[in-house]
Amino acid sequence: MRFSNFFWLAALLSAIWNGWMFFNYSLNAAYFPMVAKGDALRLVKEAALLAPIPIALVMFLFWLWRRPLNNRPYIVGLVLIGFATLLPLLPRIEGNYRETYWLAETQHEIPWQYAPYSGSPEPGGKYFWVSVSFPGLEPRHKTRDRLITVGKAVDFNSGKGGAAPKEICTEHQTYTTCEWKRGEFVYMVSTIPERFPSDISAFMVEVADLLDGFEVTKTD
C-alpha cells in the first residue's frame, strides 16, 4: 500500500475517533464545565481533536496544486495525524483557571475548584454560588468532605431585593437557607439541616470572609 493510501486511511480513522472523543469531551464539559476549564491542557486537547480535518484539507489542496505528490508530504501528514490523535490522551494537568463573576460593579475571580455557578460574566450581576466543604470551607474539588453551597448577592432574595428576612435562617422540609447582610453585600448558605453549624455567628463570618476574598481590588 502506498503512503498516500496510508495517509487517507489514517485521516479517516483519526477523524472518526477524534469526532467520538470530541462528542464525549463536549458532553463532559457541558455537565462539569469548571472541571474541564481546570485542565491546563484544555485548549491544546480541543484543538488537537479537530486537527485531522484541516490537516486532510491542506493535504488535498496541496495534492491539487502539485500532483502527483511524492511520499514526503504524506509522511509529514501521517506524523501530524498521529500527534493530533495522541495529544487528547495526555494526562490532565491541574491549572489555575478562575471564573470571573460580577456583582453590580464589583468583580470577583473564583478558582475553578470551588465550582462557581449562576454568576454573571458581565457587570451588573445579582448573585453567584460556590460549593465548599463542611466545616472547613475547602474548595469542592480539593476535598472529600461533605459539601454545602454558599453565595453572595447584591441584595436579599438572591439579589432581587425586598425586606430583610425576620430570621437569618429558615428551615424548609429538606434543607436550611440563611441570608444576612454585611457591608454592601448579602451572603447566603444552603444546606441540609444535619450539616448546619451550631455556632452560626462564627460560621457567618467565615463564609463572608471567604467570599470577600474573591473580590478583585483594582489599584490606580
C-alpha beads as a LAMMPS data file, in Angstrom:
LAMMPS data file: protein, C-alpha beads

220 atoms
219 bonds

1 atom types
1 bond types

-500.0 500.0 xlo xhi
-500.0 500.0 ylo yhi
-500.0 500.0 zlo zhi

Masses

1 110.0

Atoms # bond

1 1 1 0.000 0.000 0.000
2 1 1 1.347 3.437 -0.932
3 1 1 1.931 6.207 1.614
4 1 1 -0.920 8.191 0.072
5 1 1 -3.346 5.380 0.884
6 1 1 -1.907 5.107 4.381
7 1 1 -2.417 8.827 4.909
8 1 1 -6.044 8.957 3.747
9 1 1 -6.946 5.856 5.730
10 1 1 -5.275 7.310 8.820
11 1 1 -7.031 10.650 8.288
12 1 1 -10.418 8.933 8.044
13 1 1 -9.900 6.749 11.113
14 1 1 -8.489 9.670 13.102
15 1 1 -11.419 11.901 12.163
16 1 1 -13.880 9.224 13.298
17 1 1 -12.002 8.543 16.551
18 1 1 -11.431 12.222 17.375
19 1 1 -15.016 13.047 16.476
20 1 1 -16.241 10.488 19.009
21 1 1 -13.799 11.804 21.611
22 1 1 -14.850 15.398 20.890
23 1 1 -18.508 14.462 21.437
24 1 1 -17.719 12.866 24.794
25 1 1 -15.398 15.710 25.762
26 1 1 -18.073 18.301 24.951
27 1 1 -20.681 16.303 26.870
28 1 1 -18.482 16.127 29.960
29 1 1 -17.615 19.819 29.651
30 1 1 -21.327 20.683 29.498
31 1 1 -22.080 18.781 32.716
32 1 1 -18.831 19.673 34.518
33 1 1 -17.654 22.965 32.962
34 1 1 -15.356 24.001 35.808
35 1 1 -13.591 20.626 35.809
36 1 1 -12.976 20.983 32.070
37 1 1 -11.716 24.554 32.409
38 1 1 -9.438 23.474 35.249
39 1 1 -7.332 21.361 32.872
40 1 1 -4.303 23.444 31.831
41 1 1 -4.141 21.494 28.543
42 1 1 -7.811 22.012 27.689
43 1 1 -7.252 24.301 24.688
44 1 1 -4.458 22.097 23.321
45 1 1 -6.641 18.994 23.534
46 1 1 -9.651 20.733 21.970
47 1 1 -7.533 21.962 19.041
48 1 1 -5.983 18.513 18.576
49 1 1 -9.398 16.849 18.457
50 1 1 -10.337 18.977 15.444
51 1 1 -6.908 18.919 13.785
52 1 1 -7.390 15.909 11.417
53 1 1 -9.930 17.840 9.349
54 1 1 -7.699 20.850 8.439
55 1 1 -4.692 18.525 8.008
56 1 1 -6.598 16.429 5.457
57 1 1 -7.948 19.567 3.751
58 1 1 -4.467 21.086 3.401
59 1 1 -3.132 17.814 2.009
60 1 1 -5.958 17.682 -0.537
61 1 1 -5.306 21.262 -1.674
62 1 1 -1.580 20.539 -1.898
63 1 1 -2.355 17.472 -3.989
64 1 1 -4.497 19.549 -6.363
65 1 1 -1.649 22.042 -6.724
66 1 1 1.369 19.717 -7.032
67 1 1 0.020 16.320 -8.008
68 1 1 1.317 13.707 -8.161
69 1 1 2.964 14.001 -4.745
70 1 1 5.977 12.026 -3.594
71 1 1 6.000 10.203 -0.281
72 1 1 7.442 13.046 1.824
73 1 1 4.226 15.137 2.187
74 1 1 2.255 12.032 3.111
75 1 1 4.833 11.016 5.721
76 1 1 4.682 14.507 7.246
77 1 1 0.887 14.309 7.185
78 1 1 0.929 10.917 8.916
79 1 1 3.146 12.318 11.681
80 1 1 0.776 15.268 12.170
81 1 1 -2.238 12.964 12.199
82 1 1 -0.502 10.828 14.834
83 1 1 0.162 13.863 17.051
84 1 1 -3.416 15.052 16.634
85 1 1 -4.695 11.654 17.736
86 1 1 -2.357 11.270 20.715
87 1 1 -2.483 14.797 22.186
88 1 1 -6.037 14.447 23.591
89 1 1 -4.807 11.388 25.518
90 1 1 -2.307 13.435 27.507
91 1 1 -2.917 13.280 31.274
92 1 1 -4.811 16.044 32.974
93 1 1 -2.714 18.879 34.409
94 1 1 -4.435 20.948 37.081
95 1 1 -4.491 24.603 36.050
96 1 1 -5.194 27.824 37.908
97 1 1 -8.263 28.848 35.902
98 1 1 -10.502 31.392 37.621
99 1 1 -14.106 32.178 36.732
100 1 1 -14.908 35.893 36.560
101 1 1 -18.259 36.945 38.024
102 1 1 -19.614 40.420 38.705
103 1 1 -21.861 41.681 41.470
104 1 1 -23.041 45.074 40.251
105 1 1 -19.711 46.801 39.505
106 1 1 -17.593 44.610 41.777
107 1 1 -15.503 41.952 40.038
108 1 1 -14.827 38.548 41.581
109 1 1 -12.374 35.906 40.389
110 1 1 -13.163 32.451 41.759
111 1 1 -10.829 29.423 41.447
112 1 1 -12.489 26.670 39.444
113 1 1 -12.061 24.243 42.367
114 1 1 -14.950 25.994 44.134
115 1 1 -17.302 25.017 41.264
116 1 1 -18.758 28.544 40.899
117 1 1 -22.132 28.831 39.173
118 1 1 -25.095 31.138 38.490
119 1 1 -22.916 34.250 38.288
120 1 1 -22.776 36.943 35.621
121 1 1 -19.611 37.303 33.488
122 1 1 -20.553 40.942 32.834
123 1 1 -21.008 43.914 35.208
124 1 1 -24.470 44.127 36.731
125 1 1 -24.660 40.603 38.120
126 1 1 -27.006 39.847 41.022
127 1 1 -25.504 36.795 42.782
128 1 1 -23.316 33.710 42.487
129 1 1 -22.852 30.416 44.345
130 1 1 -19.855 28.216 45.157
131 1 1 -19.533 24.739 46.660
132 1 1 -17.359 24.213 49.715
133 1 1 -16.722 21.521 52.273
134 1 1 -18.217 21.484 55.721
135 1 1 -16.980 22.519 58.175
136 1 1 -13.622 23.605 56.722
137 1 1 -14.924 25.637 53.731
138 1 1 -12.354 23.989 51.457
139 1 1 -12.916 24.040 47.665
140 1 1 -15.213 21.356 46.363
141 1 1 -12.593 19.757 44.122
142 1 1 -9.917 19.604 46.813
143 1 1 -11.810 17.673 49.453
144 1 1 -13.975 14.628 50.036
145 1 1 -15.769 16.158 52.987
146 1 1 -19.490 16.863 52.977
147 1 1 -20.458 19.809 50.790
148 1 1 -22.620 22.883 51.264
149 1 1 -23.325 25.825 48.973
150 1 1 -22.603 29.417 49.902
151 1 1 -23.328 32.516 47.873
152 1 1 -23.024 36.261 47.616
153 1 1 -25.584 38.725 46.276
154 1 1 -26.206 42.426 45.848
155 1 1 -29.415 42.208 47.903
156 1 1 -31.749 39.825 49.683
157 1 1 -33.780 37.213 47.826
158 1 1 -30.868 36.290 45.523
159 1 1 -30.328 39.873 44.504
160 1 1 -33.972 40.668 43.764
161 1 1 -34.311 42.897 46.800
162 1 1 -37.053 43.262 49.343
163 1 1 -37.196 43.411 53.105
164 1 1 -34.654 41.563 55.186
165 1 1 -35.956 38.195 56.452
166 1 1 -37.293 38.182 60.011
167 1 1 -34.948 35.307 60.849
168 1 1 -31.462 34.862 59.439
169 1 1 -32.078 31.164 58.791
170 1 1 -35.180 29.426 57.516
171 1 1 -35.763 25.697 57.834
172 1 1 -37.547 24.070 54.930
173 1 1 -38.683 20.480 54.667
174 1 1 -35.379 19.080 53.411
175 1 1 -32.897 21.947 53.655
176 1 1 -31.981 25.119 55.528
177 1 1 -31.225 28.514 53.991
178 1 1 -29.693 31.613 55.531
179 1 1 -29.323 35.207 54.359
180 1 1 -27.564 38.047 56.104
181 1 1 -26.035 41.341 55.153
182 1 1 -22.517 42.526 55.863
183 1 1 -21.441 45.818 54.371
184 1 1 -22.912 46.312 50.916
185 1 1 -23.479 42.635 50.087
186 1 1 -25.772 39.840 51.206
187 1 1 -24.392 36.367 51.950
188 1 1 -26.264 33.099 51.576
189 1 1 -25.985 29.491 52.745
190 1 1 -27.969 26.471 51.631
191 1 1 -27.510 23.022 53.175
192 1 1 -29.362 20.154 54.788
193 1 1 -30.179 20.587 58.491
194 1 1 -27.767 17.833 59.568
195 1 1 -24.823 19.825 58.240
196 1 1 -25.773 23.149 59.716
197 1 1 -23.241 24.549 62.214
198 1 1 -24.086 25.018 65.854
199 1 1 -22.112 28.273 66.059
200 1 1 -23.905 30.282 63.388
201 1 1 -22.241 33.599 64.263
202 1 1 -18.698 32.337 63.686
203 1 1 -19.826 30.452 60.586
204 1 1 -21.336 33.615 59.067
205 1 1 -18.058 35.462 59.497
206 1 1 -16.088 32.619 57.887
207 1 1 -18.436 32.448 54.890
208 1 1 -18.390 36.201 54.309
209 1 1 -14.608 36.343 54.633
210 1 1 -14.225 33.517 52.127
211 1 1 -16.487 35.125 49.524
212 1 1 -14.997 38.574 50.011
213 1 1 -11.608 37.016 49.335
214 1 1 -12.657 36.547 45.697
215 1 1 -13.076 40.293 45.126
216 1 1 -10.689 41.886 42.668
217 1 1 -9.193 45.069 44.064
218 1 1 -8.081 47.427 41.337
219 1 1 -5.382 49.944 42.095
220 1 1 -4.811 53.102 40.084

Bonds

1 1 1 2
2 1 2 3
3 1 3 4
4 1 4 5
5 1 5 6
6 1 6 7
7 1 7 8
8 1 8 9
9 1 9 10
10 1 10 11
11 1 11 12
12 1 12 13
13 1 13 14
14 1 14 15
15 1 15 16
16 1 16 17
17 1 17 18
18 1 18 19
19 1 19 20
20 1 20 21
21 1 21 22
22 1 22 23
23 1 23 24
24 1 24 25
25 1 25 26
26 1 26 27
27 1 27 28
28 1 28 29
29 1 29 30
30 1 30 31
31 1 31 32
32 1 32 33
33 1 33 34
34 1 34 35
35 1 35 36
36 1 36 37
37 1 37 38
38 1 38 39
39 1 39 40
40 1 40 41
41 1 41 42
42 1 42 43
43 1 43 44
44 1 44 45
45 1 45 46
46 1 46 47
47 1 47 48
48 1 48 49
49 1 49 50
50 1 50 51
51 1 51 52
52 1 52 53
53 1 53 54
54 1 54 55
55 1 55 56
56 1 56 57
57 1 57 58
58 1 58 59
59 1 59 60
60 1 60 61
61 1 61 62
62 1 62 63
63 1 63 64
64 1 64 65
65 1 65 66
66 1 66 67
67 1 67 68
68 1 68 69
69 1 69 70
70 1 70 71
71 1 71 72
72 1 72 73
73 1 73 74
74 1 74 75
75 1 75 76
76 1 76 77
77 1 77 78
78 1 78 79
79 1 79 80
80 1 80 81
81 1 81 82
82 1 82 83
83 1 83 84
84 1 84 85
85 1 85 86
86 1 86 87
87 1 87 88
88 1 88 89
89 1 89 90
90 1 90 91
91 1 91 92
92 1 92 93
93 1 93 94
94 1 94 95
95 1 95 96
96 1 96 97
97 1 97 98
98 1 98 99
99 1 99 100
100 1 100 101
101 1 101 102
102 1 102 103
103 1 103 104
104 1 104 105
105 1 105 106
106 1 106 107
107 1 107 108
108 1 108 109
109 1 109 110
110 1 110 111
111 1 111 112
112 1 112 113
113 1 113 114
114 1 114 115
115 1 115 116
116 1 116 117
117 1 117 118
118 1 118 119
119 1 119 120
120 1 120 121
121 1 121 122
122 1 122 123
123 1 123 124
124 1 124 125
125 1 125 126
126 1 126 127
127 1 127 128
128 1 128 129
129 1 129 130
130 1 130 131
131 1 131 132
132 1 132 133
133 1 133 134
134 1 134 135
135 1 135 136
136 1 136 137
137 1 137 138
138 1 138 139
139 1 139 140
140 1 140 141
141 1 141 142
142 1 142 143
143 1 143 144
144 1 144 145
145 1 145 146
146 1 146 147
147 1 147 148
148 1 148 149
149 1 149 150
150 1 150 151
151 1 151 152
152 1 152 153
153 1 153 154
154 1 154 155
155 1 155 156
156 1 156 157
157 1 157 158
158 1 158 159
159 1 159 160
160 1 160 161
161 1 161 162
162 1 162 163
163 1 163 164
164 1 164 165
165 1 165 166
166 1 166 167
167 1 167 168
168 1 168 169
169 1 169 170
170 1 170 171
171 1 171 172
172 1 172 173
173 1 173 174
174 1 174 175
175 1 175 176
176 1 176 177
177 1 177 178
178 1 178 179
179 1 179 180
180 1 180 181
181 1 181 182
182 1 182 183
183 1 183 184
184 1 184 185
185 1 185 186
186 1 186 187
187 1 187 188
188 1 188 189
189 1 189 190
190 1 190 191
191 1 191 192
192 1 192 193
193 1 193 194
194 1 194 195
195 1 195 196
196 1 196 197
197 1 197 198
198 1 198 199
199 1 199 200
200 1 200 201
201 1 201 202
202 1 202 203
203 1 203 204
204 1 204 205
205 1 205 206
206 1 206 207
207 1 207 208
208 1 208 209
209 1 209 210
210 1 210 211
211 1 211 212
212 1 212 213
213 1 213 214
214 1 214 215
215 1 215 216
216 1 216 217
217 1 217 218
218 1 218 219
219 1 219 220
